[in-house]
Amino acid sequence: MHHRARTVLIFVGAGLGLLTSAGCGGGGSNGGDTVIAPLSATLLAPAAGQSYSYNISGTLIQGVTPSPLTGVVTVTRNAGPAESVLGSVTGGGQTLPLVGSNAFSVDGGTGDVSATTFHNFAGQHTLTTPVLVLPGTFSDTTDFVHTAAATDDGTVYSISLHVIGREVVTVPEGAFTCWKATQQIVVGTTRDSRTAWYAPQIGTYVKSEDAITDSTQPTVTINLTRVLIATNVPH
């Protein structure tokens, strides 16, 4: 796997901050009629012990040569609030570990969640100001862009979220009525153009489709789909 492709792949394991094991599900379908979790507007606040596992599938394109990508990543939330990311992705003949952490602040009035630190291939970064990553309340008019620079090396961190509709999404963990949103997540020269389906009642998304690029390596593109396979959060 090309070195730059490896650095771009760090985005694959990003959890809530760069808006997450089988068998520990909190309420998936057990057969028979599918139970669809209703739409919620209020975001469940991050709390220690929350866990989300995702199946990853997609394609790494280097030049004109595509390689399939597969993997699993688990995001576990800790006190702080913070979260740790652990998993791996296999593609291009190599397996890349996905390991990192992010820290957040939560507005006690609105419930908005903002990133205070983030992790990428260059290490851990502290933001000059907290960057809003998820609203405390979702609506049909949710639309924001927030940007800050990392204090240690000036890396620009920017995230936007624009709700474009509501959809029922079925993933291995169950069926959810979701807010469908488009996002642009930028860390330095790397950009993740994402469509995500958020279920606020579990505190994050249940599915995302991402196109990840790096302006310093224009021949490399990563297309990914992540689906929730397990969570211990009741729904």
C-alpha positions in Angstrom: 0.0 0.0 0.0 1.4 3.4 -1.0 2.6 5.5 1.9 0.3 8.4 1.1 -2.6 5.9 0.8 -1.8 4.8 4.3 -2.0 8.3 5.7 -5.3 9.0 3.9 -6.6 5.7 5.4 -6.2 7.2 8.9 -9.5 8.9 8.2 -11.2 5.5 7.9 -11.0 4.9 11.7 -12.3 8.3 12.7 -15.1 8.2 15.2 -17.5 10.9 16.2 -14.9 13.7 16.1 -14.3 13.2 12.4 -18.1 12.8 11.9 -18.1 4.6 15.9 -18.3 -6.4 18.9 -20.6 -8.3 17.2 -22.8 -9.9 19.9 -23.0 -6.9 22.2 -25.9 -5.2 20.4 -28.3 -3.1 22.3 -31.5 -3.9 20.5 -31.1 -5.2 16.9 -33.8 -7.3 15.2 -34.1 -10.9 16.5 -36.1 -12.2 13.6 -39.8 -11.9 12.7 -41.2 -8.4 11.9 -38.5 -5.7 11.8 -38.8 -3.1 14.6 -37.8 0.3 13.3 -36.3 2.7 15.8 -38.3 6.0 15.6 -36.8 9.3 14.6 -35.3 11.3 17.4 -34.2 14.9 17.4 -32.2 15.0 20.6 -28.6 13.7 20.5 -27.6 11.2 23.2 -24.7 12.8 25.0 -21.3 11.0 24.9 -20.8 8.9 28.0 -18.1 6.5 29.2 -18.8 2.9 28.2 -20.7 3.6 25.0 -19.4 1.4 22.2 -20.0 1.3 18.5 -18.6 -1.3 16.0 -18.7 -0.8 12.2 -18.1 -3.0 9.2 -15.9 -1.2 6.6 -16.0 -2.0 2.9 -14.9 0.0 -0.1 -12.2 0.6 -2.7 -8.7 2.1 -2.7 -7.9 3.6 -6.1 -4.2 4.4 -6.8 -4.0 5.9 -10.3 -6.3 3.7 -12.3 -5.8 0.5 -10.2 -8.6 -0.3 -7.7 -8.1 -2.5 -4.7 -10.9 -3.7 -2.4 -10.9 -2.6 1.2 -12.4 -4.5 4.1 -12.2 -4.0 7.9 -13.8 -3.5 11.2 -13.4 -0.5 13.6 -14.8 -0.1 17.1 -15.2 3.3 18.9 -15.4 3.2 22.7 -16.3 6.4 24.6 -14.4 7.2 27.8 -14.7 9.7 30.6 -13.8 13.2 29.5 -15.8 12.9 27.3 -13.4 11.2 24.9 -13.3 8.2 22.6 -10.8 5.6 21.5 -10.7 4.0 18.1 -9.4 0.5 17.5 -9.6 -1.6 14.3 -7.9 -2.3 11.0 -8.4 -2.1 7.3 -7.0 -4.5 4.7 -6.4 -3.5 1.1 -3.6 -3.3 -1.5 -1.9 -6.3 0.0 -1.5 -4.8 3.5 -3.3 -4.5 6.8 -3.4 -1.0 8.3 -4.1 -0.7 12.1 -6.6 2.0 12.9 -5.8 3.4 16.4 -6.4 6.8 17.8 -8.4 9.0 20.2 -10.5 12.1 20.2 -11.7 14.4 23.0 -14.8 16.5 23.2 -16.7 19.1 25.1 -20.5 19.1 25.5 -22.5 22.3 25.9 -24.7 22.0 29.0 -27.5 24.1 27.5 -27.7 23.0 23.9 -26.1 19.5 24.1 -23.9 20.4 21.1 -20.7 18.3 20.9 -17.4 19.9 19.9 -14.0 18.4 19.3 -11.1 19.7 21.5 -8.5 17.3 20.3 -8.1 14.9 17.3 -5.7 12.2 16.1 -4.4 11.7 12.6 -1.3 10.1 11.1 0.9 12.9 12.4 -0.2 12.3 16.0 -2.4 14.0 18.6 -3.5 17.6 18.0 -5.1 20.2 20.3 -7.5 22.6 18.7 -7.2 26.4 19.2 -10.9 26.5 19.8 -13.5 23.7 20.1 -15.0 22.8 16.8 -18.7 21.8 16.6 -19.0 18.3 15.2 -22.6 17.3 16.2 -25.6 19.4 17.1 -27.4 18.7 20.3 -30.7 18.8 18.4 -31.2 17.7 14.8 -33.8 19.3 12.5 -34.6 19.6 8.8 -32.8 22.9 8.8 -29.6 21.8 10.6 -26.7 23.4 8.7 -23.3 24.5 10.0 -19.6 24.9 9.1 -16.9 25.2 11.9 -13.2 25.6 11.5 -10.2 25.8 13.8 -6.4 25.3 13.6 -4.4 22.8 15.7 -2.1 24.6 18.1 1.0 22.4 17.6 1.5 22.6 13.8 -1.2 24.8 12.4 -3.1 22.0 10.7 -6.6 23.2 9.7 -9.5 21.2 11.0 -12.9 21.9 9.5 -16.2 20.1 9.6 -19.6 20.9 8.1 -23.0 19.2 8.4 -26.1 19.8 6.3 -29.3 17.8 6.9 -30.9 16.9 3.5 -33.7 14.6 4.6 -35.0 11.7 6.7 -34.7 8.0 5.8 -35.2 4.6 7.3 -31.9 2.7 7.2 -31.4 -1.0 7.9 -27.9 -2.1 9.1 -26.8 -5.3 10.8 -27.6 -3.7 14.2 -31.2 -3.0 13.2 -33.5 -0.6 11.4 -33.4 3.1 12.3 -35.2 6.2 11.2 -32.4 8.7 10.5 -31.4 12.2 9.7 -29.6 12.0 6.4 -26.8 14.6 6.2 -23.9 15.6 3.9 -20.6 16.5 5.4 -17.2 17.9 4.5 -14.4 16.9 7.0 -11.0 18.5 6.3 -7.8 17.9 8.2 -4.9 19.6 6.6 -4.7 18.4 3.0 -7.1 15.5 3.5 -10.8 15.8 2.7 -13.6 13.4 3.6 -16.8 14.0 1.5 -19.4 12.1 3.5 -23.0 11.2 3.4 -24.1 10.0 6.9 -27.3 8.7 8.4 -27.5 9.8 12.0 -29.7 8.2 14.7 -29.4 10.8 17.6 -30.9 8.5 20.1 -27.7 6.3 20.0 -25.4 9.3 19.8 -23.9 8.9 16.3 -24.4 7.6 12.8 -25.5 4.1 11.7 -24.2 4.3 8.2 -21.8 6.5 6.2 -20.5 6.7 2.7 -17.2 8.5 2.3 -14.9 9.7 -0.6 -11.5 10.5 0.9 -8.8 12.4 -1.0 -5.6 14.2 -0.3 -4.6 17.3 -2.4 -0.9 16.3 -2.2 -1.7 12.9 -3.8 -4.4 13.5 -6.4 -4.1 10.0 -7.9 -5.3 8.3 -4.6 -9.0 8.1 -3.8 -10.7 6.0 -1.1 -14.4 5.2 -1.3 -15.9 3.6 1.8 -19.1 2.4 3.3 -19.4 2.0 7.1 -22.4 0.2 8.7 -23.1 -0.3 12.3 -22.8 -3.9 13.3 -23.1 -3.6 17.0 -23.6 -1.1 19.9 -24.3 -1.5 23.6 -26.5 1.6 23.5 -30.2 0.7 23.8 -32.4 1.7 20.9 
